[in-house]
Amino acid sequence: MTEKIAHDYKQQISRLSLVPSSGGVFEVRVNGNDIYSKRATGEFPEEDAIAAEVGKLLPSRS
């Protein structure tokens, strides 16, 4: 998933951080905004859906 996001939005991302966790936790945040929480849903997200949500919150760069 990180590879897809980094590839799709390489011109818009200034920093991408992965924070290891345990207990099946998987959360995605963009600029402090929660995009997805496996803890809340109990399911792992679809890669394309998460990438699209990330893209919606990134600033446009020309």
GICOR-V12323 format. One record per residue. N is the residue number from 1. PHI is phi in radians with two decimals (* if undefined). NEAR is the number of other C-alpha atoms within 8 Angstrom. D_FIRST is the distance of its C-alpha to the first C-alpha in whole Angstrom. Layout:
n-><N | N>
phi-><PHI | PHI>
near-><NEAR | NEAR>
d_first-><D_FIRST | D_FIRST>
//
This chain:
n-><1 | 2 | 3 | 4 | 5 | 6 | 7 | 8 | 9 | 10 | 11 | 12 | 13 | 14 | 15 | 16 | 17 | 18 | 19 | 20 | 21 | 22 | 23 | 24 | 25 | 26 | 27 | 28 | 29 | 30 | 31 | 32 | 33 | 34 | 35 | 36 | 37 | 38 | 39 | 40 | 41 | 42 | 43 | 44 | 45 | 46 | 47 | 48 | 49 | 50 | 51 | 52 | 53 | 54 | 55 | 56 | 57 | 58 | 59 | 60 | 61 | 62>
phi-><* | -1.10 | -1.11 | -1.11 | -1.11 | -1.08 | -1.22 | -1.16 | -2.15 | -1.02 | -1.40 | -1.91 | -1.67 | -1.67 | -2.74 | -2.30 | -2.07 | -1.95 | -2.05 | -1.07 | -2.53 | -2.47 | 1.32 | 1.36 | -1.34 | -2.53 | -2.29 | -2.15 | -2.30 | -2.20 | 0.87 | 1.47 | -1.60 | -1.25 | -1.78 | -2.73 | -2.41 | -1.15 | -1.03 | -1.34 | -1.65 | 1.38 | -2.24 | -1.38 | -1.35 | -1.36 | -0.98 | -1.12 | -1.16 | -1.17 | -1.03 | -1.13 | -1.14 | -1.05 | -1.02 | -1.13 | -1.71 | -1.49 | -1.23 | -1.33 | -2.27 | -1.75>
near-><6 | 5 | 6 | 9 | 11 | 10 | 7 | 6 | 9 | 8 | 5 | 9 | 9 | 4 | 4 | 6 | 4 | 4 | 4 | 4 | 7 | 5 | 4 | 7 | 9 | 10 | 10 | 8 | 9 | 10 | 4 | 5 | 6 | 9 | 11 | 10 | 11 | 13 | 10 | 5 | 6 | 6 | 6 | 6 | 8 | 6 | 8 | 6 | 8 | 11 | 11 | 8 | 9 | 11 | 8 | 6 | 7 | 9 | 5 | 5 | 5 | 2>
d_first-><0 | 4 | 5 | 5 | 6 | 9 | 10 | 11 | 12 | 14 | 17 | 16 | 15 | 17 | 15 | 12 | 12 | 11 | 14 | 14 | 16 | 18 | 19 | 16 | 15 | 12 | 12 | 11 | 13 | 14 | 18 | 19 | 18 | 16 | 14 | 13 | 14 | 14 | 18 | 19 | 18 | 18 | 15 | 11 | 10 | 9 | 6 | 8 | 10 | 8 | 8 | 11 | 12 | 11 | 13 | 16 | 17 | 16 | 20 | 21 | 22 | 24>
//
